[in-house]
Amino acid sequence: MNLTEEFEWRGREVRWRRMGSGPDVVFCHGTPWSSRLWGPYAEALSDQFRVHLWDMPGYGQSSKLRDHRVSLDVQGELLTDLVSHWELQSPHVVAHDYGGAVALRALLLHGCAFASLALVDVVALAPWGSDFFRLVRDSTEVFSALPSSVHEGALRAYIAGASQLGLTPGQMQDLVSPWLGADGQAAFYRQIAQADQAYTDEIQDLYSRLDLPVLVVWGKNDTWIPVDRAHLLIERIPDAKLKLIDGAGHLVQLDQPVQLATTLHGWLTSQGSVAPPRRGRPRSGATT
């Protein structure tokens, strides 16, 4: 899905798109992903909600300049300013992976107001990161110098581990392609090098202060961020709800799209009034 709008922020080009009408929903992606993972879900929900997709700088269609930091602290500040730029008073937020920490930092540290928060297999509690992720983070210069063919092979193996059911060739190519070529390879290792657990350590003791509806959704077979993190998270967040999804790994959007789409639609519609479905085209589920 092409992100047709642009927000200039501290020299970065942030690509975004808005569609639909009704209560506002903002989707936050993780790493090494982009808003593309949320595209089908946003399109399906746009019958009843005004949905917002965006790519963090360093990812997807947004700028990937070498001298711009892409760490969690920067992304949390950006989300706060982006919500303000969109003139949203209190949107619903759906976040995956790294995007969970970005949304939580915006909420807890920067005064961004949300109506509700759905956290899907998120980075939120230490320790986090797969074995490969931690290895790369500790040896970034070595991995950055890999021949392109070796880099692509390692990248494909890494991404394959995020799915429980296995990715189709098309899905794999979509996820790998942004990180190929000289610029893509450099950007891939740069964002891992800047992934500092200190940015979640800074906020995880504040989760008990959250006073908005929170849903925690997790793939039962997530090997990147194990499901025990979901149980620990709901213990820290007052009145948080938990939904575990069978047959899903970290990429629950691709492993179990129908279950996730049904869960998110039910959650969002339970939070208040929604626009009636628009006529003129059939409703479609969030498939990929």
Salt bridges, closest charged atoms under 4 A:
GLU6 OE1 - ARG15 NH1 3.00
ASP24 OD1 - ARG50 NE 2.57
ASP24 OD1 - HIS52 NE2 3.72
ASP47 OD1 - ARG278 NH2 3.84
ASP47 OD1 - ARG281 NH2 3.22
ASP47 OD2 - ARG283 NE 2.74
ASP73 OD2 - ARG69 NH2 2.76
GLU77 OE1 - ARG10 NH1 2.76
ASP97 OD1 - HIS250 NE2 2.62
ASP131 OD1 - ARG134 NH2 2.70
GLU152 OE2 - ARG156 NE 3.08
ASP174 OD2 - ARG36 NH2 3.37
GLU202 OE1 - ARG105 NH1 2.94
ASP205 OD1 - ARG236 NH1 3.54
ASP222 OD2 - HIS250 ND1 2.72
ASP228 OD2 - ARG229 NE 3.77
ASP246 OD1 - LYS220 NZ 2.82
